[in-house]
Amino acid sequence: MRFGMFDVIRWHQDVEGSETLTNALEQVEYADSLGIQDIWLGEHHFSRHGILSGIFSFMGAVAARTTSARIGTSIVILPFHNPVQVAEEAATIDILSNGRFNLGVGAGYQAQEFHGMGIDITKSRELFKEYLEVVQKCWEDGKLTYKGEYVDIEDIWVIPKPVQKPGPPIYIAVSTSPESVDYAAKIGVPILVGGPTTTLGQTPRVVRMWHERMEHYGNPHEHIDLPVSANVYVAPTMEEAESDIAGLEALINEEFHRIGNPADKNGVIPDNYKHWAHRDRDRQIAAERARQEGIRPLVGTPEVVCERLEVLRSKGIERIFGKFGAAGLDQDKTLRCIEMFTKEVMPEFAEEPVSAAAC
């Protein structure tokens, strides 16, 4: 299996915002030094759910503070940005990281964010598809001319060009809707699975769906393991693992329940997000299915987390990127979690185990 870390940098009410960001950077650097393979960071705005609004500047710091892990965005919300500038920023980070950058992108889903950015959420899908095409064309040699519905540029030399050719690998964050999974497969792009709007119980189905659609469109896919996000907390005892993080994110989750969706102030969901109408019901069904199938949260001692990872692997999941700890958790305990995961869990899933610890 392949393992990474993931963070949108949730902001706990008892911690300064500046400390929250610097703590996250320390966690990233520590995880890289211990051999984590991927580092994914996500953009959000206007709520405690995520304060990584300056995604590209932070990724530059991550590039400078890491040496081995691949680093990536999960995600950049494309409708919020000029796509030419996204291409420039991504190319710059790719250079600074010596070709270690992955560009994860998505259309966004929070109505509050679209309102704050002055973007029409009903146009998010169209903006996303056109902007993604522009980003990729910006990385091609020579000058760019592009005339679309939203972008009209002529004879522009977009520089610098990225180290990786034809550009940094693209990943698309998808909801659980068949339409979004189908679109990613149609253009032959891997997906990022999971996040706060899904549950682990939904991920095996989404992974299978993407492989099936890739097969349908004739795109190679057997060699691709899709990254799946999950909350992870490892501690010396089960009691400590469960009690350390219990209730820490209650206030953030309460806020997210109010604003973490595409509904307007009247509760109306735009047509292009119609699959959200039954999101809560679908998540409850998936959570129950997960319990029946033995899929459990990745929380516990190293041995317990290993056992739970084995269940996920049996469902076809070979790549996990974990949110370690929880917002508001003592920094030393978060770093301890990262250390225990990388030293006592990861080796058990390497091709050639480097640890004798039993799982």
Helices and strands as residue ranges (DSSP letters): E 2-7, H 17-33, E 38-41, H 55-65, E 70-77, G 78-80, H 83-96, E 101-106, H 111-117, G 121-123, H 124-138, E 144-147, E 152-156, E 170-173, H 178-186, E 191-192, G 200-202, H 203-216, E 228-234, H 238-245, H 250-259, G 271-278, H 279-292, E 298-300, H 302-314, E 319-324, H 331-340, I 341-345, G 346-349
